[in-house]
Amino acid sequence: MIGERTLMGWPFLQEGSVVAVSDSLFKYEKMTVVPGTPAKVISNPHAPQGLGHWKMKADHIEQVYSKRSGVITRTVDISYMSSSKRPETIGAWCLCEGL
């Protein structure tokens, strides 16, 4: 999902690119670890004060969509293939950049 194009900003959709995915504990970003090799998805833990900040932002997003658009949001389950080739599921929010 990271590095892919997606539509965001419902109900007035705009095209964007997923630059990171975040859950309550980690932010997942695509980074080049060794120069000259393909980028890998790296999980970076949130700082201690970042945990509260993430929860506050998630609650704000949920409140905005609930009040303005009548949409009830909950944890999003994203299935992906891990390096062990087993499907795994994480609850996450997606961070996108507009194009």
C-alpha positions as CSV (number, residue, x, y, z in Angstrom):
1,M,0.0,0.0,0.0
2,I,2.9,2.4,0.7
3,G,4.0,4.1,-2.5
4,E,0.7,3.4,-4.2
5,R,-1.8,6.0,-5.6
6,T,-5.1,6.2,-3.9
7,L,-8.2,8.3,-3.7
8,M,-8.6,10.3,-0.5
9,G,-10.8,13.0,1.1
10,W,-14.2,11.5,0.8
11,P,-16.8,12.7,-0.3
12,F,-14.8,15.1,-2.5
13,L,-12.2,12.6,-3.8
14,Q,-8.6,13.7,-4.8
15,E,-5.8,11.5,-6.0
16,G,-2.9,11.0,-3.6
17,S,0.1,8.9,-2.9
18,V,0.4,6.8,0.3
19,V,3.6,7.9,2.0
20,A,3.1,6.1,5.4
21,V,0.7,4.0,7.3
22,S,0.4,4.3,11.1
23,D,-1.2,2.3,13.9
24,S,-1.3,3.2,17.6
25,L,2.3,2.0,18.1
26,F,4.2,2.3,14.9
27,K,4.6,4.4,11.7
28,Y,5.4,2.3,8.6
29,E,7.4,4.1,5.9
30,K,9.3,3.0,2.8
31,M,13.0,3.8,3.2
32,T,16.2,2.8,1.6
33,V,18.3,1.2,4.3
34,V,21.4,0.5,2.1
35,P,22.2,2.9,-0.8
36,G,21.6,1.3,-4.1
37,T,19.1,-1.3,-2.9
38,P,15.3,-1.3,-3.2
39,A,13.4,0.6,-0.5
40,K,11.9,-1.5,2.3
41,V,9.0,-0.9,4.6
42,I,10.4,0.1,8.0
43,S,8.4,0.3,11.2
44,N,9.3,3.3,13.4
45,P,7.9,3.3,17.0
46,H,6.1,6.5,18.0
47,A,7.8,8.6,20.7
48,P,6.1,8.4,24.1
49,Q,4.4,11.7,23.6
50,G,3.6,10.6,20.1
51,L,1.2,7.8,21.3
52,G,-1.1,10.4,22.9
53,H,-0.8,12.6,19.8
54,W,-1.7,9.7,17.5
55,K,-4.8,8.9,19.5
56,M,-5.9,12.5,19.6
57,K,-5.5,12.8,15.8
58,A,-7.4,9.6,15.2
59,D,-10.2,10.7,17.5
60,H,-10.4,14.1,15.6
61,I,-10.6,12.4,12.2
62,E,-13.3,10.1,13.5
63,Q,-15.2,13.1,14.9
64,V,-15.0,15.1,11.7
65,Y,-16.2,12.3,9.5
66,S,-19.0,11.5,12.0
67,K,-20.3,15.0,12.4
68,R,-19.8,16.5,8.9
69,S,-20.4,13.4,6.7
70,G,-22.4,11.0,8.8
71,V,-19.8,8.3,8.5
72,I,-18.9,6.2,11.4
73,T,-15.2,5.2,11.3
74,R,-13.6,2.4,13.2
75,T,-10.3,0.5,13.2
76,V,-9.3,-0.4,9.6
77,D,-8.0,-3.9,9.1
78,I,-5.3,-4.0,6.4
79,S,-4.2,-7.4,5.2
80,Y,-0.7,-7.7,3.7
81,M,1.9,-10.3,3.0
82,S,4.8,-10.1,5.5
83,S,8.3,-11.3,4.8
84,S,7.3,-14.7,6.1
85,K,4.7,-14.8,3.3
86,R,1.8,-15.2,5.8
87,P,-1.1,-12.8,5.6
88,E,-1.2,-10.5,8.7
89,T,-3.7,-7.9,9.7
90,I,-3.0,-4.5,11.4
91,G,-5.3,-1.7,12.5
92,A,-4.1,1.4,10.9
93,W,-4.6,4.9,9.5
94,C,-3.2,5.9,6.2
95,L,-1.1,9.1,5.7
96,C,-1.4,10.4,2.1
97,E,0.1,13.3,0.2
98,G,-2.0,15.1,-2.5
99,L,-0.7,15.1,-6.0
